[in-house]
Amino acid sequence: MKLEPEDAVRALLKAIGENSAREGLEETPARYVKALREWTSGYGQDPAKILKVFEDGSENYDQMVLVKDIPVYSLCEHHMAPFWGVAHVAYIPNGKIVGLSKLARLVNIFARRLQVQERLTQQVAQALQNHLEPRGVGVILRCRHMCMESRGVRTPGSETVTSALFGELFDAGKARAEFLGLAGNSM
């Protein structure tokens, strides 16, 4: 017998001592399933489809492109608890550019999956590296985690910072310092 998602939520409510039939919870199972599908909608999205590159406009442009403070909302894969913060995503073009909104979309594709922040950071950087083939890529995420703030160690306000640097943003001192300086101004 297949358990429907709403029935699973009802069983969970019962397991914590709630009555899923009471008025305030009657529609909660359906609402929760709908919300969870939205929060994990990144599984059904392909980064390659949104990373349309352009050569027009990139001619002779060899400086960093940085989009800062991209909102990040995700669920920790260990507790399914929320984590949130900002992403700073940069690349140095190599004859191709991508629409600026695509950087935010790329972050969302990977954030809308059960995640750990370290993997999320790496996935965004690797997708840019693979599809755009830039001279360099840099991604920094700065997030707060409810699994740390509200349970276990209970450290409200603590932040986790992760980075992934490729190419000139990893190797070259000047480009690396520029990225870290620019991204750091909002951190």
C-alpha positions in Angstrom: 0.0 0.0 0.0 1.4 3.3 -1.1 1.4 6.1 1.6 0.3 9.4 0.1 2.5 12.4 1.1 -0.4 14.1 3.0 -1.0 10.8 5.0 2.7 10.8 5.9 2.4 14.4 7.3 -0.7 13.3 9.3 1.3 10.4 10.7 4.1 12.7 11.6 1.7 15.1 13.4 0.3 12.2 15.3 3.8 11.0 16.2 4.6 14.4 17.9 1.4 14.3 19.8 -0.8 16.5 17.6 -4.3 15.8 16.3 -4.2 16.4 12.5 -8.0 16.5 12.5 -8.3 19.6 14.6 -9.4 22.8 12.8 -6.0 24.5 12.7 -4.3 21.5 11.3 -6.9 20.1 8.9 -5.3 21.7 5.8 -1.7 21.6 7.1 -0.7 18.3 5.4 -1.7 19.5 1.9 -0.1 22.9 2.5 3.1 21.3 3.8 3.4 19.0 0.9 2.9 21.9 -1.5 5.5 24.0 0.3 8.0 21.1 0.4 7.6 20.6 -3.3 8.4 24.3 -3.9 11.3 24.3 -1.5 12.8 21.3 -3.3 11.9 22.3 -6.9 15.6 22.5 -7.9 15.7 18.8 -8.5 13.5 19.2 -11.6 15.7 22.0 -13.1 18.8 21.7 -15.3 21.4 24.4 -14.8 22.6 24.1 -18.5 19.1 25.2 -19.7 19.3 28.6 -17.9 23.0 29.3 -18.5 22.6 30.7 -22.0 25.8 32.4 -23.0 26.3 35.4 -25.2 29.4 36.4 -27.2 27.8 39.7 -28.2 28.7 42.2 -25.5 31.7 40.3 -24.2 34.2 41.3 -26.8 37.3 42.7 -25.1 35.7 42.5 -21.7 38.1 40.7 -19.4 37.3 42.1 -16.0 35.3 40.5 -13.2 31.5 40.3 -13.2 30.1 40.0 -9.7 26.5 39.7 -8.5 26.4 40.2 -4.7 23.9 39.4 -2.0 21.8 36.9 -3.9 19.3 35.5 -1.4 19.8 31.9 -0.5 17.0 29.7 1.1 17.6 26.0 1.4 16.9 23.0 3.6 19.7 21.2 5.5 19.8 17.5 4.3 20.6 16.3 7.9 17.6 17.8 9.7 15.5 19.3 6.8 15.8 22.5 8.8 16.1 25.8 6.9 19.3 27.6 6.3 19.5 31.0 4.6 21.8 33.8 3.8 23.4 35.4 0.7 25.6 34.3 -2.2 28.2 36.3 -4.0 28.9 34.9 -7.5 31.7 36.2 -9.8 33.4 35.2 -13.0 36.0 36.5 -15.3 34.7 36.1 -18.9 36.6 34.3 -21.6 34.8 35.5 -24.6 31.3 34.7 -23.3 29.0 36.3 -20.8 25.7 35.2 -19.2 22.6 37.2 -18.3 23.0 38.6 -14.7 19.7 37.1 -13.6 21.0 33.7 -14.6 23.5 33.8 -11.7 20.6 34.2 -9.2 18.6 31.5 -11.0 21.6 29.1 -10.8 22.0 29.7 -7.0 18.2 28.9 -6.6 18.4 25.7 -8.7 20.9 24.2 -6.3 19.5 25.8 -3.1 16.1 24.3 -3.8 17.4 20.8 -3.0 18.2 19.1 0.3 21.7 20.5 0.8 24.8 21.1 2.8 26.2 24.6 2.3 29.6 23.2 1.2 28.1 21.2 -1.6 25.8 24.1 -2.7 28.8 26.5 -2.9 30.7 24.0 -5.0 27.8 23.1 -7.3 27.2 26.8 -8.2 30.9 27.3 -9.0 31.3 24.1 -10.9 28.2 24.7 -13.1 29.5 28.1 -14.0 32.9 26.7 -14.8 31.5 23.9 -16.9 29.0 25.9 -18.9 30.6 29.3 -19.3 34.2 28.2 -19.4 35.4 31.5 -17.9 38.9 32.5 -16.9 37.9 32.3 -13.3 34.9 31.7 -11.0 34.3 32.6 -7.4 31.4 31.8 -5.1 31.0 32.8 -1.5 28.0 31.8 0.6 27.3 33.3 4.0 24.4 31.5 5.8 22.7 30.9 9.1 21.5 27.4 9.9 18.4 26.6 12.1 19.9 23.2 12.9 22.6 25.1 14.8 20.6 28.0 16.1 17.5 26.3 17.4 18.6 22.8 18.4 21.7 21.0 19.5 24.5 23.6 20.2 21.9 26.5 20.0 24.2 29.3 18.8 21.8 32.0 17.5 23.3 34.4 15.0 26.3 32.2 14.1 27.1 32.2 10.4 28.9 29.8 8.2 31.0 31.1 5.3 32.0 28.8 2.4 33.9 29.6 -0.8 34.8 27.9 -4.1 37.4 29.5 -6.4 38.5 28.3 -9.8 40.9 29.5 -12.4 42.3 33.0 -12.0 40.2 33.6 -8.9 42.0 30.7 -7.3 45.4 31.2 -8.8 46.0 34.9 -9.4 46.7 37.0 -6.3 45.3 40.2 -7.8 42.0 38.7 -9.1 41.5 36.7 -5.9 42.1 39.7 -3.7 39.7 41.8 -5.8 36.9 39.2 -5.5 37.4 38.6 -1.8 37.5 42.4 -1.2 34.4 43.1 -3.3 32.4 40.2 -1.8 33.7 40.9 1.6 32.3 44.5 1.7 28.8 43.1 2.1 29.6 40.3 4.5 
